[in-house]
Amino acid sequence: MKLNKKDKNFLLSLSRQTLEKYFLDEKKPDVDEDSLPEKFRQKLATFITLTKNSELRGCIGQILPKFPLYKDVINNT
């Protein structure tokens, strides 16, 4: 599946929201799955890389799809 710039920005924003929410109250963000486009509800594998000042801080991911794309981003962040 190809993601356009808007899609990539959404997933980046979701990852950032996940980090912020977890550090504030140790919970994952609530996402209304029905409001998401179909492409974000497809089961796809993700790989998340965290950097700070262009330096690698950590990375985690899956090579096999287990969850919808948006959930995989949340789970791997």
C-alpha positions in Angstrom: 0.0 0.0 0.0 1.2 3.5 -0.8 0.9 6.2 1.7 0.7 9.9 0.7 2.2 12.7 2.7 -1.1 13.4 4.5 -1.3 9.7 5.5 2.3 9.7 6.8 1.7 12.9 8.7 -1.3 11.3 10.4 0.6 8.3 11.5 3.5 10.4 12.8 1.0 12.5 14.7 -0.6 9.4 16.1 2.7 8.2 17.3 3.5 11.5 18.9 0.1 11.6 20.6 0.7 8.1 21.9 4.0 9.1 23.5 2.5 12.3 25.0 -0.6 10.4 26.4 1.5 7.6 27.8 3.8 10.0 29.6 0.9 12.0 31.0 -1.3 9.1 32.3 0.3 5.8 31.2 -2.6 5.1 28.8 -2.9 4.7 25.1 -4.9 7.2 23.1 -8.5 6.4 22.3 -9.1 6.2 18.5 -12.5 6.0 16.9 -11.7 3.2 14.4 -14.9 3.9 12.4 -13.8 7.4 11.6 -10.5 6.2 10.1 -10.1 5.6 6.4 -10.0 1.9 5.4 -6.3 2.0 4.7 -5.5 2.6 8.4 -7.8 -0.3 9.4 -6.0 -2.8 7.3 -3.7 -5.3 9.1 -0.2 -4.2 8.3 3.2 -4.5 10.0 5.0 -1.4 11.2 8.4 -0.4 12.4 8.8 2.7 14.6 12.1 4.5 15.0 12.5 7.2 17.7 15.1 9.8 17.4 16.1 12.9 19.4 18.4 15.5 17.8 18.9 13.2 14.9 20.2 10.4 17.2 18.6 7.0 17.4 16.8 6.6 20.7 15.1 3.3 20.0 13.3 1.2 17.4 10.7 -1.6 17.5 8.4 -3.2 15.0 6.8 -6.2 13.4 7.6 -8.0 10.1 4.2 -9.7 10.0 0.9 -7.9 10.2 -1.1 -8.7 13.4 -3.1 -5.5 14.0 -4.7 -2.7 12.0 -2.1 -0.2 10.9 -3.2 2.5 13.4 -3.2 0.0 16.3 0.2 -1.3 15.3 1.6 2.3 15.3 0.2 2.8 18.8 1.4 -0.5 20.1 4.9 0.0 18.8 5.3 3.6 19.9 
